[in-house]
């Protein structure tokens, strides 16, 4: 297909206008076959291999012509999943109420044909322009050998997913005007990472904030997730919803994660649990920062150190062994680049330098494989069903035995954490008491916050803070935290992932009454990638 072809939808029915690409005249009243359908040259031979350039052009042409004619059945037959394709193709006009549109294909890139859509959506006398871009891919049918459009809901709209539908009508809930803690309006355009969060907040609180519904085009998912508004034809009266977010910290978080192809960061207030920033890159889709789960690497040593000190097995100033390697029940662990420290060095030095073997060497003395899981739950609130105001995952530290339990001491193995969880761990270490993270006040809906069964002893809290200060001032977090002021502390982490050449970069830290944590996929050392992300948020939000 050559650039310049246009498909138009007029009065709710598609027609094709010639655009210098040899399609010829086409409309609902007359077609290439004279019976209202489109044809693509067929062969009795069952072909194999990738579709040819000619097949890609013919198949995409035929699909667009059938779609253009309003013949969803014919268009669906040119896909590799006609059962799934036909309802969405039909619903584009009938459910989404697209009444006019011009679809302009770009040059094919291999088997992919991109196109832009400039449409008009009309509902009960209200109309508004709607523009977006998408693409289709031509593949070889497995059984027929024909070149077919590889069906994906994103062919209709790039944000459509399996089971979701496009609809236009009066919204089911009132819009909200979400504001930060100081009254600054938070919107998807300025803060793209908040898109799914704002949708969730609207779904949950739109009916209780005093607003009224508008007329919108939206994606309605099939999995119970909140609707995604794509276009507003007529605004309702939005209800105001105050969140705990901080616009300055959020802006810094958005900018910081964009440095990497896959990164997440969360900031919370240690004294209250209020969430100040949440950002992901990619910004759309799954909220990895609050819903993800993966091994957090050495940032987990905050919890391990607290457990060891609570048991009286070590103190911040105790000398500990830090050999190049350590073995526990047949599993061998080593330090980064196999470094070692003198036996006279303290636990603080091993923490600040992120010595894995110092922690492994202390396992024997705990005499309880489940000790770390208990510490995580009872003190740090991990796994206590947090009710943040939106969907979130509150971490997982399973009770393990043997080598798997040892791996957990240094944040590997079966531990599952996200940026929210690790920011909360640092916040708890900062004050000694777990305060469940939250985005909106519990008074809004009467939900009960999770509470840990006990706080850290004051002397352990003080030692943890001192050890994290050491990490930020002269340990592995020094370079990343150099730009952060105030009373500051940190912990770095690198988490190895099976089949991944470079480890994930983790970093968590605090500055005064703000804690933050970040993870960068395949970012390497914690201080190199995730560290600057955390530092940027702490500097903006402190």
N, C-alpha and C positions, 0 to 999 in steps of 0.2 A: 504494500500500500504506500502511496506517495502522499506527502503532506499536502493538504488542501481539500481533501474529501470531507464532506459535511453531511451528517444525518440530522434531520430536523423532526421534532415532535410538534405537531400542530393540532390543537383541539383535543389533546389527549391521545392522538394517534400518530405514530411515527411515519414520516415519508423521507425519501432520499433525494437530495438535490445533487445533480452532477457537479463535480468539483474539479474537472480536468484530469480525472484518473481513469476514465473509460468505463465507469459503472453504467452509464446510460440513464435515461429517465426512468423513474420508479415511483410509484405511488400506491395508495390503497386500491385505487380503481383499475389500475393496469400494472402488469408485472411482466417479468421476462417470460413467464410460461402462459400468461393469459388466465390463470386460475387462482391468482392471489398468493402464489407461493414462489419461492426462489429456488433455483437449482444450482448445484455445483457439479462439475463434470465428475463422473464416477467411472470406475473400472472394476471389472470382475476379479482382477488380480488382487490378492491379499498382500499388500506391500509391507515391508519392514524397514527399520532404520528411521532416522530423524526425518521429519517432513522437509520437502524441498522448498526453495524460495517461492516457486510457483504455487505449491500447495498451501503454503502459509498465506499468500495473497488471496487465493481463491476461497479458502475456508473463512478467513476473517471477513472477506467481502460478503460471502453468503450469510454468515452469522449476523453481520450488521444490517444487511438488507432485510432479513427476516425480522429482526428486532425492530427495524425501522418501519416495517409494514404493520406492526402491532400484532404479528403472528408469533406469539410466544411458543407455540407448539413447534413450528418450523425451526425457530431459533434454537430451541432446546435440543432438537434432533441433531444439530450440528455441534453439540457438546458431548463430552464423554460421561455426562451424568444428567440425562434429560429429566429424570424424576426430580432432582433437586433444583435444576435450573428453571424449569417452567414456572413454578409459583412466583419466584422473584422477578422474572421477566414480565409476568402478568401484573404483578403488584406494583411495578414501577409507575404505571399510569393509574391503576385502580386504587391502590392503597397509599402510595406516596403523592398522588395527584400532580404528577408532572404533566403540564399542559403544553409547554413549548420547550424545545431544546435543540441545540446545535452541537453535534459531536464531531470533533475534528481530529482525525487520526494523524499521528506523526509517522515518520519512517520506521519500518520494522527493524528491530535490533535482534538479529537471529530469529528465534521463533516468537519473540514478543512484539506486540503491536500496541504502542501507547496511544492514548487519546485524551483530549480535554472535553469537558462537557460544560456548556453554558446553557442553563435551563431556566424555566419559570415554573414555580410551584403555585398553584391556585387552589384555594379552599374557601367556600362560602363567601365569595366576593372579595377575598383578600389574596393578593398575589405578591410575589417577591422573586427577584433573580437569585439564581443558585449556580455556583461554579465550582468545579473540582476536576481532578485528573485521575485516570485509572489506566489499566492496560489489560490485554488478554494474551494468552499464550497458546500456540497451536502445537498439539502433540499427535503422536501416532496412536490410533485406537488399538488396544491390545488384542481384541478378537477380530475386528473388522479390517484392520489395517488402514482405515481411512484417516485422513488428517482431520482432527477435531479440536474445538476449543476446549482447553483444559479447564473444566468448570471450577470456579471458585466464586463465592459470593462477592469478593472484591472486584470481579468483573463489572458488577453493577455500581458499586461504590467502594472505594479503598478501605473504608472502616467497617464494612460488613463482614461478619464472621459466620461460621457454621451455625445454622439454626436461627440466626437473627433475621429480622425483617425491617424494611423501610416503611414508615407510616407518616402521614400528615393529618393533623386534626387538633382538637383542643387538648392541651397537655393534661396528663393525669394528675400532676401535682403543680403547685404554684412555683414560679421561679423564685430563687433566693438571691439576695445581694449579700454575698459573704464578705465580711470585712476582717481585717487583722485586729490585733489587740488594741491598736491605737485608732481604729476606725478607717484605715485605708482599704479601699475596695480591692478585692482579689478576683481577677478574671483569668480565663484560660489563655487569652491572647498575650497578656503580660507575663503570666506565670504558667507556662504550658504543662509543667509537671503536676499542677493541681487539677488538671482536667478530670481525671477519674475520681479524685477526691471531692471536687465540687459537685459532680454528678451524684455521687453517693450521698453527700450532705443534703442535696436537694430532694433526693428520693426519700430520705429518712425524715427530714425536718421541714420540707416545703409546706406541708399542710398545717404546721404548728407555729409558723412565723408571721401569720397575718397577711399573706399575699393572696393573689388570685391568678388562675391559670391564663395562659395565652394560647395562641395558635402557632404550632411548630411542626417542623419535619424532624423526625428522630429515628434512631436505630433502637429497636426493641430486641434485646438479646434473649436467648432461650435458656440461659443458665441462672436466672434470678438476679443477675447483676443489674445495676441501674441503667435506665435509658441514657443514650447519648444524643443530645440535641445537636442537630446539624444546621438548622435554619430557623429563625424566628420570623413568622409572617406578621404576627401582631403580638405586641408585648402585653403580658398581664401585669398585675401589680406585684413586684417582687417583695417578699418578706425579708427583713434584715436578719442576718445570722452572724453573730460575733464568734470568731474562732480565736484560738490561742496563738495563731501564726504571727510572725513578725515580718512585715513586708521587706525590710532591709535584709534580714537574714535569708528570706526566701529568694530574693533577687540574687544574692551572692551564691546561694546554693544552685540555682538554675544555671548561672554562668559557669560555676566550677565544674559541674558534671559534664558540661558540653565539651570539655577538653578530651573526653574519652568516649569510645564507641559504646561502652556499657559500664555505667557507674550509678551509684545511689548514695544519698547522704540524708541524715536526719539529725536535727538538733532539738534538745529538750532542756527545760529548766530543772536543775537538780532539786531545788527547794520545794517544787510543786508538782512536777511531772508534765507541765504544760509543753506541748510540742510547738516549737518555734519555726521550723522549716522542714520540708520534705521535698526532695528532688530526685528525679531519675533521668537518665539518658539511655535509651530512647524515652522521650517524655510521655508518649501516648501508650495506651494498652496497660499491661500488667504493672501494678504498683509494687515493684520489687523491693523498694525501700521499706515497706511496711508488711508485705505479704510473702516475700521471698524466704528462702531457707537454705543455708549452706554453711560449711565449716568455717569458723571465724579466725582460725589460726591463733597466733600468740596473743591476740587481744583477750582471749579467754583466760589468759594467765592472771588477769585481775581477780576472777572468781577463784581460781586455783590458789593464788597467794592468800586470799582472804580465808579460805578453808584451812590451809596449812597453818596460818598464824592463829586462827581461832582454836585449833587443836593444840597449840603450844609447841609445835614441831619446829618452828623457825620464827625468827623475828627479822625486822628490816636490817638490823646490824649484825646478825649472826653470820659467821663464816659458813659457806656452803661449797660443796664440790661442783665444779663445772668442767668435766672432761670432754674430750672431743666426741665421744660416743658413750651411750649407756644402753644396757639391755634389760628388758623386763619380760619375764615369762616367754622367752624365745623371740621377742620382737626388739629390734635394735633401732635406736633413735640417735640422731646426730645433730650438731649445731650447724648453722649456716656456714658453708665453707670450712666446716670442721674446726672452728676456732675453739680455744679452751681458755680458761681463766685460772689464775693462781688459787690454790686451796684456801688462802687467807682472805680472799675477796668476799665481800658480804652478799647477802641475799638481795640487797638493793642493787648491787652491781649486776648480778645475774638477771634481775628483772629489767633493769635499764638497758642492758646489752642483749636482752632476749635470749638467754641461754636455755635451750630446751632440756639439756641433760640435768641441770640443777633441779628441775621440777621432777623429772623421771626418777632421779636418785632418792627422792623423799617419799616415793609411793609406799615402800615397805613399811614405813612408820605409821601410815594412816590406819592400817589394819581394817579397812572398810572400802571395798570397791565402789560402793554407792555413795561415798562421802561427797564427791563433787556434784552429783545430781541433787543431793539433799541441800547442799549449800546454794546451788543455783535456784532451787525452788523456794526454800525457806527464808533466804535472805534477799536474793535478787529478784524474786517474783517471776522467774522464768517458768512458763507453762501454767500460769494461774488464770487463764481466760480473761485477758485484758479487754475492756470495753472502751475503746478509744473514741468512739463516735462514728467510725467507719470500719470497714473490714480490715483486720490486721491479724498477724500471726505473732504469738508471744514467745516464740523460741522453744527449743526442745533439747534437753540433755538427758537421754535415756540412761537407765542404770545398766552398766556393762561390767564385764569381768575380764581379768587377764590383760592381754596386750591391747585390747580395744579400750579398756578403762584407762590404760596408760596414755593412749593416743589422745583421749579427751583432756588430759591434764594440759596439753599444749594446743588445744583447740582443733584437733583433727578428729578423725573417726566419725561417729554417728551424730555428733552435735550439729544442730541446725539453728542458725541465727540469721538475722537480717540487720540492716543499719539501725532500725528502730530499737531492736533488742540490745544491741551493743551500746548505743547512746544511753539507754536506760541503765545498763550495767555500770557505765562510767558515772552516771548521775547518782546511782545508789552508793557507789564507792566514795563519791564526793561528800555526801551527807551522812552516810552510814545507814540510811533508812530508804526503803523502796517506796517511791511514789509512782503509782501507775500512770504511764503516759496518756494524754488525752488531747483531743482537738477541739472539742466543745464541752462546755460545762455540764456536769452530770445533772444539775438542776433542770436542764431543758427537757429531759425525758425521764428523770428519776432512776437512771441506771446506776448500779452499784459498782464502784471501782474495786478491783482486786487488791488485796492487802497481803503482804508477806507475814509469816508467823512471828518473825523477830527481826530486830535490827542488829547491826554489827556492834561489838563492843567499841567504846570510844577509842581505846588504844589501838585497835586494829584499823579503824577508820583513819586515824592519824598516820599510821605507818603506810597504809595504801596511798594516801595523798602524797606523802613524802617520796615514795617510790615512783609515783607517776610524775612528780615534779622533777625527779632526777632524770627520768626518761626524756622529758621535754627540754631540760636545760643542758644535759651533757651526754645523754644516751642516744638511742637509735631515732628518737623523735626530734633531736635538736634542730636539724636543718629545716624540717617542715614547720616547726613551731616558732622559728626565729621572728616571724612577723607578728606573732600574737602577744598581746600585752596582758597585764593583770597577773593574778595568781594562776599559774597554768601548770597543767600536767598532761601526760599522754601515754599511750601504749601502742606499739606497732605490731603488725601481724602479717604473715604470708601463709596462705593456705594452699597446700598442694591438692590438685584435683586429678583423678585418674584420667588418662588420655589427653591431658592438657599440658602443653609444653612449658608454659610459664605459669607460675602460681598466681592466685588471686591476691591483690593488695588490700589489706585492711589497716585501718587506723582509727583510733578513738582518742579523744582528749577533752579537756575542760579549760575554761578561762572564767574565773570568778563563778558566777551563778549560771553558766551555760555549758552544756556538754554536747558533744556531737560525735558521730561515727560515720564512716564511709567505707564502701567497698568498690574496688575497680576490678572488673573481670580481666584476668591475664595481665594485671598491672605490675606484677613482680613484688619487690620489697615494699613493705607497708609505708615507709617514709617517702618513697619515691613518687607514688601515684596518689594513693588515698590520703596521704598526709597533707599535701597542699589543698585538697578539697576541704578537709576538716578545718584547716587553718583559716581558709577564706571565709567560711561560715562563722567561725568563732570571732574573727576580727570584725565582721560586719554586725554580729548580733550582740556582742558584749556591751 
